C-alpha cells in the first residue's frame, strides 16, 4: 500500500511539473524532528506559481526554511535566520524547492501544510 501511495504522489508531482492536471496542490505532513536535526520536504513547482507554507507545532518550536532549486539560497522571508512559521509568495523559477523543518528548541512535533496555485 505504501509503495502505491508513493508511486501516485510521484506521478502527481510529474503531472504538476508539466502542468498537465494540477491547478492547486495542497498537502499536510505530520512529523517530528529532534534537536540538532532537520526534516526535508521537496516540492516540485513552476516559476510564477504561488506557494503557501505554514507550520504548527505542539510547543510552537518548529520553523522552516525554503531553498530555491539547487539549494544554494533561500527565498526571502524563509531563510536560515527568519524562523519562518508562515510564508506565501510567487516562485521565481521552475524546479524542486526544498522546505527544511527544524526545531527552535528541544524536539518538535509539527504539521507542515503547503499549497501550490
TAPELIN-V745904 format. One record per pair of residues at least 12 apart in sequence whose ideal C-beta (glycine too) atoms are under 7 Angstrom apart, sorted by the first residue. I is the first residue (numbers start at 0). J is the second residue. If there is no record, write none. Layout:
# TAPELIN-V745904
{{I	J} {I	J}}
This chain:
# TAPELIN-V745904
{{12	43} {15	43} {16	43} {18	45} {23	114} {23	115} {23	116} {24	114} {24	115} {25	114} {26	113} {27	110} {27	112} {28	40} {28	111} {29	110} {30	100} {30	109} {31	106} {31	107} {31	108} {31	109} {32	100} {32	101} {32	102} {32	106} {32	107} {33	106} {34	102} {34	105} {34	106} {37	99} {37	100} {37	101} {38	100} {39	97} {39	99} {40	98} {40	111} {41	95} {41	97} {42	96} {42	98} {42	113} {43	95} {44	90} {44	96} {44	115} {45	93} {46	90} {46	91} {46	92} {46	93} {47	89} {47	90} {48	90} {48	115} {48	116} {49	87} {49	88} {49	89} {49	116} {50	88} {50	90} {50	96} {50	113} {50	115} {51	87} {51	113} {51	114} {52	65} {52	86} {52	98} {52	113} {53	84} {53	85} {53	112} {54	84} {54	100} {54	109} {54	111} {55	109} {55	110} {56	107} {56	108} {56	109} {57	108} {58	107} {60	102} {60	103} {60	104} {60	105} {60	107} {61	100} {61	102} {61	107} {61	109} {62	82} {62	83} {62	84} {62	101} {62	103} {63	77} {63	83} {63	98} {63	99} {63	100} {63	111} {64	77} {64	78} {64	79} {64	83} {64	99} {65	77} {65	86} {65	96} {65	98} {66	96} {66	97} {66	99} {67	92} {67	96} {68	92} {68	94} {68	95} {68	96} {70	97} {74	88} {82	103} {98	111} {98	113}}
